[in-house]
């Protein structure tokens, strides 16, 4: 990663970047009503709250909770007033100690999911590929959104939502990519840029085209674009042990840490 960063420093950088990505994702969300996500500092925590959707685990998260915040646990939870929903505690390894874990368990929270966060250096040595990787533009933004719709059957996106959001998908700091094979959607992915760093996100390959190397090509293209655009580091997150995890490792990413989501009502 260029100049060596201690694991705790790398974790802090990724956490900051992931928070910025979350805020951006809320802005460009394809929900019928625009999300109203707020970020509030309480003690050593950042409290994310979506007032339009209190049931979203992603947008109702508490980041940074640790032993020092245990005395403020009830104050923290009071920021989430919905009686039928609870926030999710996004716990990093340095803060998941016995005291914090016991307090969460006593409050009814249990470890539910984990994500591996990874880091790599940008590389402008883009590998040759037979795929025609297209950058989403103003002209193709609506098509890209319809690809997203096709990736989630049963979740239609209204025309009004497309009109409201399509401008977000071809911004200089939020670049999106498409691979089409034989006239059909094959794969797509995103590159988010902020503060001299980059984040790979939203990797998806349609089932009929999996195993052909689409995502490997998209990862290498985004690493190359990140380098050309001046990013000093690139991050991503994956579910541990999945094909995405393996693809990222093959492309040069290393696992920086694994977090745990503590949720209630499991």
N, C-alpha and C positions, 0 to 999 in steps of 0.2 A: 504494500500500500504506500509506495513512495517512502517518505519518512516514517519510521516505525512508530506505531501507536500501541500503547499498552491495551490489553483487552478491555479494561474498564473505560478507557478513553474512546475506543472504537465503539463500544456499546452506547456510550453517551451520544456520539455523533449519529449513529443509526437511529437512536430514539428520537433525536431532534428532527432528523430528516423524515422519519415515518410520521411524526406529528404533522409536519407541513403537508405531506402527501394526504393524510386523512382530512385536513381542512380543505384541500383542493378537491378531493373526491366528493366532499359534501357539496361544494359549489357546483360541480358538474354532474351531480347525481341525476339519474334518469327517472326519478320519482315524479308522479303527477304534480305534487306540490313541492316547491323548492325547500330543501332541508334548512332548518334553523339550528345549526350546531354552534354551541358556545364552548369556550375553553376557560376554565376558572382555576386559579392557583389556590390550594388550601394546604398549608403546611408544606411538605415536600412533594405534594402530588399535583398533577394536572388532571382536572375533572372535565371530561368531554361529555356533553349532554345535547341530545337532539330533541328539541321541544316538539318537533312534528312526528317523531317516531320513538317513543320511549322503550320500545321492544327491540330495537336494533342493538345487538351485542357490539358491533363494530363502532357505532357512533355514540354509544353510552358506555364509555370506558373510563377507568381510573388508572392513570399511569404514575409510577413512582412510589406507590405505597410500600412502606417498610416498617420496621420496628418502631421508629421514631414517630410514626403517624398513628400507632395503635390507640393512644388516648383520644384521638380526634375521629375515630371510626364512625361514631354515630353522627357527628357533625358532617362528615363527608357524605354519608348515606342520606342525610336530610336534604341534600341538593337534588335528589331524585325522588320527587313526590309521588309518582305514579304508584298506586297501591298494588297493581297487578304486574308490575315490571321491576326489575332490579338492574343496577349497573353490573358491569363485568370488571374485575380487577386484572389488569394487564401486568403481570409480575415478571420482572427480570431476575436472573439468577442471584445477583448481589443483594437483592431485597427479600428473597423468599427464604427467610430464616424461620426458626421455630416459633418465635414470638408473633410475627406477622401471620404465619400460617395458622397458628392456634386461634388467633383472634378472628380470622376469616372463617375458619371451620365452626367456631362457636356461634358466629353470626349466620350460619347456614350456607356458606359458600364452599364449593369444592372444586378441585382442579378438573377442568373439563377438556381443554384443547391445548395444543402446543404448536408453536411455529419456530422454525429455524431461521434466524436472520444471518445473512451472508454478505461478504464484501469481496470486491475485486478491484484491480486497477483497470482503468479504461485502456483500450488497445486500438490503435488506428490500423492494425494489420487485419483488416476484414478478410475472412476466409472466402474463397470462391464458392459460389452456390449456383445451382441451376434454377433456383426459385426466383421469380420476379417479385421482389419485395417492394411494395408501394407505400410511400408516405402519405398519410391522410391529408387532404387539402380541403379548402373551402368547398370545392366542387364535389368531393367524395365523402364529406363528413356525414351526410345523411345516410349514405350507403353503409358506412362503418357502424352507425348506430343500429341499423337494421340487422347487421351481422351480430351485434351484441344481443339484440332481441331474439335472433334465431338460436343463439347459444343457450337461451333459457326458455324453453317451450312452456307455454302457459302463462307467460308474463309479458303481455303485449305492451308496447310503448305507444302512447297516443301521439297523433300528428302534432298536437300543440306542444307536447313535451319535446319532440324532436326539434321543432322550430325554436324553442326556448334554449335548448342546450347545445345545438350543433356547433355553435361558435367556439365552444370550449375545447373541441377535439382537434383543432389545428393551430393551437397556440405555440409560440416559440419555446415555451418551457414545458409544454405537454404535447409530446410528439407520439403519434399512433401509426401503427404499421399493419399492413394487410398482405396476406399471401392468397392468391387465387389459383386453383388448379382446374384445368379443363372447364373454365367458366363458372366454377362453384367456390364458395367461401371455404378456405382450408384452415387458415390460422391467423391470429392477430395478437398484438401485444402493444405495450405502452412504455414510454420513457419520460420520466418526470425529472426536471432539472431545477435546482434551487441552491443558491449560495455556493456555487462552485462544486457541487456534488450532484450525483444522479441516482435515480432509483428505477429499477426495472419492475414493472407491474403488469397485471391483467393478462398474463400469458394464457392463451387458450387455443387449442387445436380441435377442430371438429372431428368427431369420432372416426369418420371414414378415412381421415388423412393422418391418423396417429401412427407413429412408428416410422415415418418417412424422413424425419430430420427437420421438420418445419421450425420447431422451437429452437433447435440448435442454431439454425440460420438466423432467426430473429434475435437471439441473444448476442451473437457475434456482430450483427449489424448495429444493434443498439450500443454495444461496447465501443464500436468504431465511431459511431456518431457522438457518443459522450466524450470521447477523446478529442474529436475535431471541434467540439463545442466548448472545450476547456475544462471539463470536469476533472477533478483530481482524485475522486474515488467514486465507486459505484456500489450500490447496495441492493438487496432484494430480500424477500421472505418467501419461504416455501413450507409446505407441510413435510415434516421430517420423514425421510425414507421413501418419498414418492418419486416417480419418474422426473418430475420437475427438479427435485433435489439433486438427482444424479446428473441431469442436463447442466445445471448450474456448476456443479463440481467439475464436469468435463470442460467447461468453458473457462475455468480458472478461478471460480469463486471458492472461498473457504468459509466454513461455518464460524461465525463470531460468537453467537450465543443462542440458546433456546429459551424462549419465554413460555409462561404458562398462563392461560386464562382461567381465572377462578370465577365460577358462576353460581347463581342461586337457582333453586327450583328444578334441580336435575332429577 
